[in-house]
Amino acid sequence: MAQNSGSTQNATERGSTESRRIPETRTSTAPDRLADDTSQGKTTIAASVVQKIAGIAAREISGVYAMGGGVSRAFGAIRERIPGGSGTSSTSGVQVEVGEKQAAVDLDIVVEYGASIVDLARAVRRNVITAVERMTGLEVIEVNIAVNDIHLPNEDGEEPAQPAASRVE
């Protein structure tokens, strides 16, 4: 009986240690994440799936002009022009860390001029958390947003009708 109580104590100690342990985070290079483990089978979700969901959810918010930094946007523009290319990548500007039960998301965005960055960030964060948690069952512990640029209305490639007159002759 002493042996039985010892094993019960060890199980209790292990349980309390495991509940205090921070879940192991993995980068998006690992192929799958355990989303559900039942007696009827396992469901795993690839980190790239979480990355796509977060990217699409961020783009749904009005005021988000583009995703990614300058370099990733430039490569995206090149990819769009290649025949048979994948077009715009839904993962540009999105990095994720996914554990067995939790996910963290980092977003790089370009904001439309005139939008309230604080309100926009709140809306993006809320939409990303809702979409990822609803679709994957993972708990989103944080969504970090980096605003890298502001898109001005005249940056669409539209040049003024006439060049500005020179101030000096």
Backbone bond lengths (Angstrom), bond angles and torsions (degrees), N, CA, C in turn:
res aa  C-N    CA-C-N  psi(-1)  N-CA   C-N-CA  omega(-1)  CA-C   N-CA-C  phi
1 M - - - 1.434 - - 1.529 110.44 -
2 A 1.345 117.16 -33.65 1.446 119.89 177.50 1.524 110.15 -63.35
3 Q 1.343 115.02 -36.02 1.444 118.97 179.29 1.533 110.72 -65.93
4 N 1.322 116.44 -39.64 1.457 121.24 -179.93 1.522 111.81 -64.47
5 S 1.341 117.31 -43.29 1.467 119.88 179.54 1.519 110.64 -67.87
6 G 1.342 117.04 -31.46 1.465 120.67 177.13 1.514 111.06 -65.94
7 S 1.340 116.29 -42.27 1.458 118.31 179.69 1.529 110.35 -69.76
8 T 1.327 117.96 -33.34 1.454 121.17 176.16 1.522 109.47 -64.88
9 Q 1.342 115.76 -41.28 1.458 120.05 179.54 1.532 109.85 -64.69
10 N 1.337 117.29 -43.70 1.457 119.83 179.16 1.526 111.07 -62.42
11 A 1.325 116.92 -40.58 1.463 120.13 178.45 1.517 110.51 -64.26
12 T 1.334 116.38 -39.65 1.463 120.41 178.52 1.515 110.30 -65.56
13 E 1.335 116.55 -43.45 1.464 119.86 179.10 1.514 110.35 -63.86
14 R 1.329 117.27 -41.97 1.455 120.10 179.02 1.525 110.27 -63.68
15 G 1.308 117.70 -42.36 1.464 121.53 -179.71 1.513 111.46 -61.72
16 S 1.326 117.20 -42.45 1.460 119.14 -179.80 1.515 110.50 -71.16
17 T 1.332 117.59 -34.09 1.454 120.00 177.84 1.518 110.17 -68.42
18 E 1.330 117.09 -42.26 1.450 120.34 -179.42 1.519 111.70 -65.66
19 S 1.327 118.45 -34.99 1.459 119.82 -179.19 1.519 111.34 -73.24
20 R 1.339 117.36 -22.92 1.461 119.76 178.91 1.513 111.70 -88.90
21 R 1.312 117.34 -17.08 1.446 121.38 -176.59 1.524 109.65 -72.93
22 I 1.319 116.43 137.16 1.457 121.63 177.55 1.524 107.38 -74.51
23 P 1.341 117.18 135.25 1.454 119.12 -179.51 1.523 111.10 -60.88
24 E 1.308 115.57 142.92 1.446 120.65 179.57 1.517 109.12 -68.14
25 T 1.337 116.72 129.04 1.459 119.48 177.53 1.512 108.14 -99.86
26 R 1.299 115.00 147.54 1.452 121.26 -179.37 1.507 107.91 -130.79
27 T 1.303 115.27 152.87 1.456 118.74 178.27 1.514 109.71 -81.13
28 S 1.316 114.93 174.26 1.455 119.86 -176.39 1.524 112.63 -71.63
29 T 1.338 118.84 -0.72 1.450 120.27 179.66 1.523 111.95 -76.37
30 A 1.331 118.23 -23.65 1.459 120.43 177.64 1.523 108.83 -71.93
31 P 1.329 118.69 140.88 1.450 120.07 -171.35 1.516 116.30 -71.29
32 D 1.324 119.10 -43.56 1.457 119.70 -171.48 1.518 111.88 -135.65
33 R 1.332 114.73 156.10 1.456 122.35 175.98 1.516 108.29 -126.76
34 L 1.313 115.74 141.29 1.448 121.12 179.22 1.516 108.96 -75.39
35 A 1.303 117.87 117.15 1.460 121.19 179.74 1.515 110.69 -104.10
36 D 1.326 117.09 -29.13 1.452 120.47 -176.79 1.519 108.23 -155.73
37 D 1.323 116.72 133.18 1.459 121.34 179.05 1.514 107.27 -133.83
38 T 1.315 116.53 105.54 1.449 121.44 -178.73 1.519 108.49 -121.78
39 S 1.313 115.46 175.27 1.462 119.43 177.44 1.524 110.68 -68.69
40 Q 1.329 117.00 -15.09 1.460 120.76 -179.21 1.522 112.49 -95.96
41 G 1.329 117.52 -2.91 1.459 120.26 177.33 1.512 112.81 142.40
42 K 1.334 115.04 177.08 1.460 122.25 -178.57 1.519 110.25 -112.72
43 T 1.310 115.43 148.28 1.455 121.77 171.81 1.516 107.11 -120.64
44 T 1.321 116.61 124.97 1.460 120.72 177.21 1.515 109.04 -118.22
45 I 1.325 115.51 149.78 1.462 121.47 -178.61 1.519 108.05 -126.22
46 A 1.312 116.67 125.66 1.461 121.27 177.97 1.521 109.65 -69.01
47 A 1.319 116.24 146.14 1.461 120.93 179.18 1.528 110.85 -61.25
48 S 1.330 116.98 -31.93 1.464 119.49 179.19 1.528 111.49 -64.90
49 V 1.332 117.53 -27.48 1.463 121.22 176.92 1.527 109.42 -67.58
50 V 1.319 117.07 -45.71 1.469 121.78 177.67 1.526 109.61 -61.23
51 Q 1.331 115.99 -39.88 1.456 121.75 179.89 1.533 110.80 -62.27
52 K 1.317 117.59 -44.42 1.466 121.11 179.42 1.520 111.73 -66.47
53 I 1.329 116.70 -42.85 1.468 120.51 179.73 1.526 109.83 -59.68
54 A 1.331 116.51 -45.99 1.466 120.87 -179.16 1.526 111.07 -63.68
55 G 1.330 117.16 -41.37 1.462 120.83 179.63 1.514 112.57 -63.83
56 I 1.320 116.16 -44.75 1.467 120.16 179.66 1.523 110.32 -65.65
57 A 1.324 117.17 -42.45 1.469 121.43 179.99 1.530 111.28 -63.00
58 A 1.321 117.54 -37.29 1.470 120.56 179.42 1.526 110.62 -68.59
59 R 1.333 117.21 -40.68 1.464 120.95 -179.07 1.528 112.92 -69.04
60 E 1.323 117.65 -20.91 1.465 121.01 -179.91 1.520 112.96 -67.36
61 I 1.313 118.04 -18.98 1.464 121.83 -175.67 1.527 109.87 -83.59
62 S 1.318 115.73 127.17 1.451 121.61 178.00 1.527 109.36 -64.54
63 G 1.309 117.13 131.99 1.455 121.97 -177.85 1.518 111.73 110.95
64 V 1.336 117.65 -15.78 1.464 121.26 174.51 1.525 106.06 -88.13
65 Y 1.327 117.01 112.36 1.459 120.81 -177.60 1.523 111.14 -82.61
66 A 1.328 117.06 -44.15 1.462 121.39 -177.26 1.519 109.14 -155.56
67 M 1.322 114.54 168.35 1.463 121.01 177.83 1.525 108.38 -118.16
68 G 1.320 115.44 146.20 1.460 120.99 174.54 1.501 112.58 100.37
69 G 1.335 114.34 165.64 1.448 121.28 175.77 1.514 109.80 -81.45
70 G 1.306 117.11 -178.62 1.455 121.84 -177.51 1.516 113.35 -59.00
71 V 1.319 117.82 -42.47 1.462 121.56 -177.58 1.523 111.08 -67.32
72 S 1.335 117.55 -46.22 1.465 119.15 -178.94 1.522 111.28 -67.86
73 R 1.334 118.26 -31.91 1.460 120.35 176.21 1.523 110.57 -69.00
74 A 1.340 116.93 -36.82 1.466 120.50 178.23 1.527 110.50 -64.90
75 F 1.326 117.31 -44.29 1.465 120.21 177.70 1.523 110.92 -64.73
76 G 1.329 117.08 -36.14 1.461 120.93 177.17 1.519 111.34 -63.32
77 A 1.336 116.82 -39.87 1.465 120.73 178.59 1.522 110.41 -65.24
78 I 1.320 117.38 -37.91 1.466 121.23 177.42 1.527 109.80 -66.59
79 R 1.332 117.38 -43.83 1.470 121.41 179.51 1.519 111.38 -59.75
80 E 1.346 117.22 -35.70 1.469 120.91 179.81 1.520 111.87 -63.86
81 R 1.328 117.00 -32.45 1.462 121.23 -174.96 1.527 113.22 -84.70
82 I 1.316 118.13 -12.82 1.460 121.50 -178.85 1.528 109.05 -80.78
83 P 1.320 117.11 123.29 1.474 118.93 178.10 1.529 110.41 -60.70
84 G 1.305 116.01 132.92 1.459 120.35 -179.07 1.511 113.12 79.19
85 G 1.327 116.64 2.83 1.459 120.41 178.84 1.511 110.96 -72.56
86 S 1.302 115.45 171.19 1.458 119.60 -176.03 1.519 113.12 -80.93
87 G 1.319 118.25 -1.54 1.465 119.78 -178.38 1.518 110.01 73.87
88 T 1.314 116.09 -153.09 1.454 118.94 -179.26 1.519 109.27 -72.49
89 S 1.286 115.58 139.07 1.457 120.63 -179.39 1.516 109.55 -87.11
90 S 1.309 116.11 130.75 1.466 119.04 179.51 1.518 111.63 -78.12
91 T 1.335 117.38 -3.27 1.458 119.56 -179.87 1.525 112.23 -107.49
92 S 1.317 118.09 0.62 1.456 120.91 178.36 1.524 109.48 -63.43
93 G 1.322 116.24 128.89 1.454 120.69 179.37 1.514 114.29 80.42
94 V 1.332 117.79 11.58 1.460 121.58 -178.95 1.521 109.32 -125.58
95 Q 1.314 116.23 124.65 1.460 121.87 173.34 1.526 107.33 -123.46
96 V 1.328 116.60 141.07 1.462 120.28 179.67 1.514 110.09 -132.20
97 E 1.305 114.53 151.66 1.461 122.81 167.15 1.513 105.14 -122.72
98 V 1.317 115.63 126.15 1.455 120.01 -175.22 1.514 109.35 -125.14
99 G 1.338 115.02 126.84 1.454 121.07 173.20 1.515 109.04 -101.53
100 E 1.303 116.71 -163.35 1.456 119.37 -179.51 1.522 112.20 -72.10
101 K 1.339 117.03 -31.76 1.464 119.76 -177.29 1.517 113.53 -129.48
102 Q 1.329 117.65 -6.45 1.451 120.73 -175.24 1.520 110.57 -132.07
103 A 1.328 114.86 159.24 1.461 121.55 177.07 1.525 109.35 -141.49
104 A 1.322 115.52 147.87 1.460 122.65 173.34 1.525 106.62 -125.72
105 V 1.332 116.61 141.08 1.456 121.84 -174.40 1.525 109.17 -126.61
106 D 1.331 116.04 136.45 1.465 123.07 173.32 1.518 107.60 -119.28
107 L 1.337 116.62 128.72 1.449 122.00 -178.34 1.522 110.67 -121.89
108 D 1.327 116.81 138.52 1.456 123.61 171.20 1.517 106.10 -112.65
109 I 1.347 116.62 119.86 1.465 119.08 -175.85 1.521 111.70 -129.03
110 V 1.335 113.60 158.63 1.460 122.77 171.56 1.521 105.59 -114.70
111 V 1.321 116.08 129.73 1.460 122.76 -173.71 1.518 110.06 -103.16
112 E 1.336 116.14 142.91 1.465 121.35 173.11 1.527 108.51 -67.11
113 Y 1.341 116.31 140.03 1.457 120.17 176.95 1.526 109.48 -61.84
114 G 1.312 116.11 136.82 1.463 121.70 178.03 1.519 113.04 101.12
115 A 1.321 117.70 -20.16 1.466 120.34 -180.00 1.525 109.66 -77.06
116 S 1.301 116.72 143.00 1.458 121.24 175.23 1.529 107.72 -73.00
117 I 1.309 116.65 114.22 1.465 120.64 -176.13 1.522 111.15 -63.02
118 V 1.316 116.93 -39.68 1.470 120.02 -179.63 1.532 110.80 -64.37
119 D 1.332 116.78 -47.22 1.465 119.98 179.19 1.526 111.40 -65.92
120 L 1.326 116.08 -39.63 1.458 120.72 178.64 1.526 110.89 -62.74
121 A 1.320 116.61 -44.32 1.470 120.20 179.52 1.528 110.96 -62.09
122 R 1.329 116.53 -40.77 1.475 119.65 177.29 1.522 111.21 -61.76
123 A 1.323 116.46 -44.61 1.463 120.50 -178.86 1.524 111.37 -66.14
124 V 1.321 116.96 -42.27 1.470 120.73 177.96 1.522 109.87 -62.52
125 R 1.317 116.28 -47.73 1.478 120.95 -179.52 1.525 110.51 -57.94
126 R 1.319 116.11 -47.68 1.469 120.58 -178.68 1.533 110.92 -62.18
127 N 1.331 117.31 -43.53 1.456 121.33 -178.30 1.531 111.76 -67.41
128 V 1.321 116.90 -40.89 1.469 120.88 179.24 1.524 110.32 -65.19
129 I 1.325 117.06 -46.76 1.469 120.52 179.82 1.527 110.21 -60.12
130 T 1.324 116.47 -47.03 1.469 120.62 -178.86 1.523 111.06 -60.76
131 A 1.324 117.08 -47.59 1.467 120.68 -176.87 1.524 111.76 -65.34
132 V 1.327 117.56 -47.20 1.471 120.40 -177.56 1.527 110.62 -65.66
133 E 1.328 117.22 -45.31 1.466 119.45 -178.91 1.519 111.66 -66.29
134 R 1.332 117.61 -40.67 1.464 121.17 -178.94 1.523 111.12 -67.19
135 M 1.327 117.26 -42.59 1.458 120.15 -173.86 1.524 113.67 -83.55
136 T 1.336 117.90 -28.66 1.467 119.47 -174.63 1.514 113.91 -111.41
137 G 1.319 118.05 -23.29 1.459 120.56 -174.97 1.516 112.88 81.66
138 L 1.339 117.70 -1.07 1.462 121.33 177.32 1.524 109.29 -80.22
139 E 1.324 116.66 146.15 1.461 121.42 175.18 1.530 107.92 -84.26
140 V 1.319 117.17 124.17 1.459 121.51 177.42 1.520 107.34 -88.54
141 I 1.335 115.95 113.68 1.461 119.29 -175.73 1.521 112.75 -88.53
142 E 1.348 117.81 -23.81 1.457 119.23 176.26 1.525 109.93 -161.77
143 V 1.331 114.02 149.47 1.458 121.99 172.54 1.523 105.57 -130.44
144 N 1.327 116.48 107.89 1.458 122.07 178.79 1.517 108.53 -95.19
145 I 1.326 115.75 131.59 1.467 120.96 -176.38 1.521 108.96 -120.75
146 A 1.333 115.46 125.80 1.464 121.66 175.33 1.522 107.49 -112.22
147 V 1.321 116.48 119.10 1.464 121.08 176.60 1.523 106.09 -90.37
148 N 1.337 115.78 111.16 1.460 121.51 -174.39 1.519 114.42 -93.52
149 D 1.325 116.72 -20.21 1.460 118.84 -175.29 1.528 109.37 -163.42
150 I 1.316 115.21 164.51 1.455 121.90 173.12 1.521 106.74 -121.17
151 H 1.330 116.34 129.95 1.458 121.11 178.90 1.514 108.81 -86.94
152 L 1.315 116.05 122.09 1.463 121.73 177.27 1.519 108.75 -92.15
153 P 1.344 117.80 147.07 1.466 120.57 -176.92 1.525 113.72 -56.77
154 N 1.323 119.36 -33.42 1.463 120.85 -177.72 1.527 112.76 -85.31
155 E 1.322 119.23 7.62 1.465 121.89 179.15 1.522 112.68 -89.85
156 D 1.320 118.31 6.92 1.456 121.61 -178.06 1.515 112.84 -78.42
157 G 1.327 117.50 13.89 1.449 119.86 -178.83 1.509 112.34 90.80
158 E 1.315 116.39 1.82 1.452 120.87 178.96 1.520 108.31 -83.04
159 E 1.304 114.64 121.70 1.464 119.67 177.01 1.519 108.01 -95.33
160 P 1.313 117.72 150.85 1.463 118.96 175.55 1.537 109.83 -58.38
161 A 1.334 115.75 149.77 1.458 120.63 -176.90 1.533 111.03 -57.81
162 Q 1.313 118.07 -40.97 1.445 121.83 177.81 1.514 108.42 -125.71
163 P 1.302 116.15 141.68 1.466 117.62 176.97 1.520 109.64 -64.14
164 A 1.306 115.72 148.55 1.455 120.22 179.64 1.517 109.63 -63.84
165 A 1.325 114.84 139.77 1.452 119.47 179.73 1.517 110.13 -68.07
166 S 1.290 115.09 141.52 1.451 119.96 -179.49 1.526 109.61 -70.14
167 R 1.303 116.60 140.54 1.461 120.26 179.35 1.512 111.71 -81.32
168 V 1.304 116.69 -17.50 1.465 119.46 -179.97 1.519 109.80 -123.04
169 E 1.315 116.52 153.03 1.469 121.10 177.63 1.481 111.00 -106.86
